[in-house]
Amino acid sequence: MNLTSLKSMKNSGKKITMLTCYDASFAHLLESIGVNALLVGDSLGMFIKGDNNTHDVSLNNMLYHTQAVARGVKSTFIISDLPINTYETHDLAYKNALALIEAGADMIKLEGGASLASVVQFLKTKDITMCGHIGFMPQSTKNMSHSEIDYSMEKGLETIIEDAKVLERSGIDMLVLSSVPESIAKTITQEISIPTIGFHSGKGCDGEVFILYDLLMHSDSSRDLYLRDSLRSNKSIDIKEFLLKFIKDHS
């Protein structure tokens, strides 16, 4: 799987499947069942480190987990997040993006709208493959209250379609739409030529990304995400119940 394949899926109307992944074992499993792309997200702050948000995730954290995921797959497309405070300048962004690619990433993801255009353009000149991220942007919520986050999200939606177009013109190769109203996400998907990946943004995008652990268990670890109530699980089989039965059967 490569970027050309993902773009062909958009053009043919075939949905792109993407899951977060942070280790080699799950990476190998997800490749075996045909997941198109794996996202080594800075969401590892909550799911791996046990933090309340993504704000203390370091580049070293991202490098470690990107290397682990890369060791677990043969050909699955890997996207890795540039964490907070690692792409404020052109040179810093290039240095850190290159480090993630050398660690095994096929694409790097960075959060922000039109304000990122110059950084994106610079990275494009360096042949860095990039995924944008607009809508709810966890890295931008540091020291913000819930009401401030809500207000910021509402204001961001006023310009989000133009943000998407600016990012595409600047050189972004794929775009994550996070917690964007479904009608807006669908409009963006129709008006840009690069693949869109929705996160809690309805089914109108070219694909969706899900948090692996949210699918596996009744998780409350996503408390930092904007649409908290949408993460409640309706699964009839819980991984906790499975493990309890396993222990009982082997003790």
Secondary structure, DSSP 4 states (H G I P E B T S, - for coil): --HHHHHHHHHHTPPEEEEE--SHHHHHHHHHTT-SEEEE-TTHHHHTS--SSSTT--HHHHHHHHHHHHHH-SS-EEEEE--TTS-SSHHHHHHHHHHHHHHT-SEEEEE-SGGGHHHHHHHHHTT--EEEEEES-GGGGTT--HHHHHHHHHHHHTTHHHHHHHHHHHT--EEEEES--HHHHHHHHHH-SS-EEEESS-S-SSEEEE-HHHHHS---TTTTSS-GGGG----SS-HHHHHHHHHHHT-
